[in-house]
Amino acid sequence: MPESAGQHHFHSFHAPGILMSALAVWIVDDDESIRWVLEKSLKREDMQVTSFPGAAELLDALDDEPAPDVLITDIRMPGVDGLTLMARVRAAHPELPVIIMTAHSDLDAAVAAYKGGAFEYLPKPFDVDSVADLVRRAAKKREAFDEPPPEQSATMIGEAPAMQDVFRAIGRLSQSHITVLITGESGTGKELVARALHANSPRANKPFLAINTAAIPKDLLESEFFGHERGAFTGAAMQRKGRFEQADGGTLFLDEIGDMPADLQTRLLRVLQNGEFYRVGGVAPIKVDVRVIAATHQDLEELVREGRFREDLYHRLNVIRIRIPALRERPEDVPQLTRHFLARAAEELHAEPKRLLPDVLKRLQHFDWPGNVRQLENICRWLTVMAPGQDVHLQDLPPEVQTPSTTAPVSGPAEAAPVATTAATVAAAPQDGARWHERLGEWAAAELAAGRSDILDVAVPLFERTMIETALTATHGQRQEAAKRLGWGRNTLTRKIKELGMGEGD
């Protein structure tokens, strides 16, 4: 029998006799009959199903239970609707695929669901036989998200003395809980260093959370950091834990700390001093044990002199400083990094790795790399798709690399001028327009000749990721400006970054 309205039940996730591989699916719908039909259909497929009559009940359960493999939610429900629920759930669990149920005629809702990051939507009335297949496809996306991203080791490659200093610093801090400030230009891999510090620390088995203070609207930052109580502000229908609570016992990485608003700097200083804070709207102090690792491409000392950053907070953060060198400062690492990125791009595209001729490698070593390692990775992807032969010649390089003199030396992050990177330059240059289209066509023809039928699934995410990364490089990580340059809205850019698994620190 279906559950009674207003109640929900919990299935044991580790009950004897239940295979650990069984998919856990949560269903949210105020319509009891819909819950019953879905539950019966999915249980018949040996899935573990938990259903809820509303968003409030699910959010309560999410605080106490492990997140499911897949979430199915109706879009129109009393109280918190499905789109709002999806946004809240994905904020805490970005890897969780969400399937939205909506009516056939509700086109706007379907579009909004996709824009909000929904994996798929189920039109009502739906075919119950197709639901299980849809859930399995969504679960595969979750599995792909859970795999360790290969980028995490990319910029940790290096034999240059400057990188050896970084490695030594990570080693010396391996048994420490001390606060660390990481500095360096955009694209040098500051988050990777933060992850390495965490992975080699006594907190390695505790959470590592990253938050980009420049990427979150100012009015949401306080709640993002410290959480809020129910009713603390309009729309705060449920209590929410902030990043400090979520990272308790582990490490919190604060990227672009120089962009933090002044009032939040004061609250952060108090947490660093005594480990206590209040949720927004809260009256009881919350005690946490969190190691803070901060990063910035800006000159914090200059910001202190200008009165834009608290001097006492600067000294709290600047206990140990690790500076990540720009790629132009370690040209001897370019060959090794290039081989690594070319091999990985070839694996992504199911192709043979390209080979760089000696003059090409020499040109790359003498390039200034305003976008640093991230830009080199983009160019390796570009060459894997666009270079016509197995050997890469000078004329195969993108325009901005072919002529080194066109790229002015960059003395530091403050002087770095916006630079049009690989995909943007090629797409914008009329004289080269036909060239890159032709090479893309050649790649597509080769893939189709090899019998592959999913080439858009490979090419489109790669193209979008390249465009996003180059736009962020050109705007020094400012998402609002990057979105404008791409012709998107800020929310679209944020959603795309999540969909592509780029992460907060990319």
Secondary structure in CASP SS format (residue, H / E / C, confidence):
PFRMAT SS
TARGET T0000
AUTHOR 0000-0000-0000
METHOD secondary structure of the structure
MODEL  1
M C 1.00
P C 1.00
E C 1.00
S C 1.00
A C 1.00
G C 1.00
Q C 1.00
H C 1.00
H C 1.00
F C 1.00
H C 1.00
S C 1.00
F C 1.00
H C 1.00
A C 1.00
P C 1.00
G C 1.00
I C 1.00
L C 1.00
M C 1.00
S C 1.00
A C 1.00
L C 1.00
A E 1.00
V E 1.00
W E 1.00
I E 1.00
V E 1.00
D C 1.00
D C 1.00
D C 1.00
E H 1.00
S H 1.00
I H 1.00
R H 1.00
W H 1.00
V H 1.00
L H 1.00
E H 1.00
K H 1.00
S H 1.00
L H 1.00
K H 1.00
R C 1.00
E C 1.00
D C 1.00
M C 1.00
Q E 1.00
V E 1.00
T E 1.00
S E 1.00
F E 1.00
P C 1.00
G C 1.00
A H 1.00
A H 1.00
E H 1.00
L H 1.00
L H 1.00
D H 1.00
A H 1.00
L H 1.00
D H 1.00
D H 1.00
E C 1.00
P C 1.00
A C 1.00
P C 1.00
D C 1.00
V E 1.00
L E 1.00
I E 1.00
T E 1.00
D E 1.00
I C 1.00
R C 1.00
M C 1.00
P C 1.00
G C 1.00
V C 1.00
D C 1.00
G H 1.00
L H 1.00
T H 1.00
L H 1.00
M H 1.00
A H 1.00
R H 1.00
V H 1.00
R H 1.00
A H 1.00
A H 1.00
H C 1.00
P C 1.00
E C 1.00
L C 1.00
P C 1.00
V E 1.00
I E 1.00
I E 1.00
M E 1.00
T E 1.00
A E 1.00
H C 1.00
S C 1.00
D C 1.00
L H 1.00
D H 1.00
A H 1.00
A H 1.00
V H 1.00
A H 1.00
A H 1.00
Y H 1.00
K H 1.00
G C 1.00
G C 1.00
A C 1.00
F C 1.00
E E 1.00
Y E 1.00
L E 1.00
P E 1.00
K E 1.00
P C 1.00
F C 1.00
D C 1.00
V H 1.00
D H 1.00
S H 1.00
V H 1.00
A H 1.00
D H 1.00
L H 1.00
V H 1.00
R H 1.00
R H 1.00
A H 1.00
A H 1.00
K H 1.00
K H 1.00
R H 1.00
E H 1.00
A H 1.00
F H 1.00
D H 1.00
E C 1.00
P C 1.00
P C 1.00
P H 1.00
E H 1.00
Q H 1.00
S H 1.00
A H 1.00
T H 1.00
M H 1.00
I C 1.00
G C 1.00
E C 1.00
A C 1.00
P H 1.00
A H 1.00
M H 1.00
Q H 1.00
D H 1.00
V H 1.00
F H 1.00
R H 1.00
A H 1.00
I H 1.00
G H 1.00
R H 1.00
L C 1.00
S C 1.00
Q C 1.00
S C 1.00
H C 1.00
I C 1.00
T C 1.00
V E 1.00
L E 1.00
I E 1.00
T E 1.00
G C 1.00
E C 1.00
S C 1.00
G C 1.00
T C 1.00
G C 1.00
K H 1.00
E H 1.00
L H 1.00
V H 1.00
A H 1.00
R H 1.00
A H 1.00
L H 1.00
H H 1.00
A H 1.00
N C 1.00
S C 1.00
P C 1.00
R C 1.00
A C 1.00
N C 1.00
K C 1.00
P C 1.00
F E 1.00
L E 1.00
A E 1.00
I E 1.00
N E 1.00
T C 1.00
A C 1.00
A C 1.00
I C 1.00
P C 1.00
K H 1.00
D H 1.00
L H 1.00
L H 1.00
E H 1.00
S H 1.00
E H 1.00
F H 1.00
F H 1.00
G E 1.00
H E 1.00
E C 1.00
R C 1.00
G C 1.00
A C 1.00
F C 1.00
T C 1.00
G C 1.00
A C 1.00
A C 1.00
M C 1.00
Q C 1.00
R E 1.00
K E 1.00
G C 1.00
R H 1.00
F H 1.00
E H 1.00
Q H 1.00
A C 1.00
D C 1.00
G C 1.00
G C 1.00
T E 1.00
L E 1.00
F E 1.00
L E 1.00
D E 1.00
E C 1.00
I H 1.00
G H 1.00
D H 1.00
M C 1.00
P C 1.00
A H 1.00
D H 1.00
L H 1.00
Q H 1.00
T H 1.00
R H 1.00
L H 1.00
L H 1.00
R H 1.00
V H 1.00
L H 1.00
Q H 1.00
N H 1.00
G C 1.00
E E 1.00
F E 1.00
Y C 1.00
R C 1.00
V E 1.00
G C 1.00
G C 1.00
V C 1.00
A C 1.00
P C 1.00
I E 1.00
K E 1.00
V C 1.00
D C 1.00
V C 1.00
R E 1.00
V E 1.00
I E 1.00
A E 1.00
A E 1.00
T E 1.00
H C 1.00
Q C 1.00
D C 1.00
L H 1.00
E H 1.00
E H 1.00
L H 1.00
V H 1.00
R H 1.00
E C 1.00
G C 1.00
R C 1.00
F C 1.00
R C 1.00
E H 1.00
D H 1.00
L H 1.00
Y H 1.00
H H 1.00
R H 1.00
L H 1.00
N C 1.00
V C 1.00
I E 1.00
R E 1.00
I E 1.00
R E 1.00
I C 1.00
P C 1.00
A C 1.00
L H 1.00
R H 1.00
E H 1.00
R C 1.00
P H 1.00
E H 1.00
D H 1.00
V H 1.00
P H 1.00
Q H 1.00
L H 1.00
T H 1.00
R H 1.00
H H 1.00
F H 1.00
L H 1.00
A H 1.00
R H 1.00
A H 1.00
A H 1.00
E H 1.00
E H 1.00
L C 1.00
H C 1.00
A C 1.00
E C 1.00
P C 1.00
K C 1.00
R E 1.00
L E 1.00
L C 1.00
P H 1.00
D H 1.00
V H 1.00
L H 1.00
K H 1.00
R H 1.00
L H 1.00
Q H 1.00
H C 1.00
F C 1.00
D C 1.00
W C 1.00
P C 1.00
G C 1.00
N H 1.00
V H 1.00
R H 1.00
Q H 1.00
L H 1.00
E H 1.00
N H 1.00
I H 1.00
C H 1.00
R H 1.00
W H 1.00
L H 1.00
T H 1.00
V H 1.00
M H 1.00
A C 1.00
P C 1.00
G C 1.00
Q C 1.00
D E 1.00
V E 1.00
H C 1.00
L H 1.00
Q H 1.00
D H 1.00
L C 1.00
P C 1.00
P H 1.00
E H 1.00
V H 1.00
Q H 1.00
T C 1.00
P H 1.00
S H 1.00
T H 1.00
T C 1.00
A C 1.00
P C 1.00
V C 1.00
S C 1.00
G C 1.00
P C 1.00
A C 1.00
E C 1.00
A C 1.00
A C 1.00
P C 1.00
V C 1.00
A C 1.00
T C 1.00
T H 1.00
A H 1.00
A H 1.00
T H 1.00
V H 1.00
A H 1.00
A H 1.00
A C 1.00
P H 1.00
Q H 1.00
D H 1.00
G H 1.00
A H 1.00
R H 1.00
W H 1.00
H H 1.00
E H 1.00
R H 1.00
L H 1.00
G H 1.00
E H 1.00
W H 1.00
A H 1.00
A H 1.00
A H 1.00
E H 1.00
L H 1.00
A H 1.00
A C 1.00
G C 1.00
R C 1.00
S C 1.00
D C 1.00
I H 1.00
L H 1.00
D H 1.00
V H 1.00
A H 1.00
V H 1.00
P H 1.00
L H 1.00
F H 1.00
E H 1.00
R H 1.00
T H 1.00
M H 1.00
I H 1.00
E H 1.00
T H 1.00
A H 1.00
L H 1.00
T H 1.00
A H 1.00
T C 1.00
H C 1.00
G C 1.00
Q C 1.00
R H 1.00
Q H 1.00
E H 1.00
A H 1.00
A H 1.00
K H 1.00
R H 1.00
L H 1.00
G C 1.00
W C 1.00
G C 1.00
R H 1.00
N H 1.00
T H 1.00
L H 1.00
T H 1.00
R H 1.00
K H 1.00
I H 1.00
K H 1.00
E H 1.00
L C 1.00
G C 1.00
M C 1.00
G C 1.00
E C 1.00
G C 1.00
D C 1.00
END
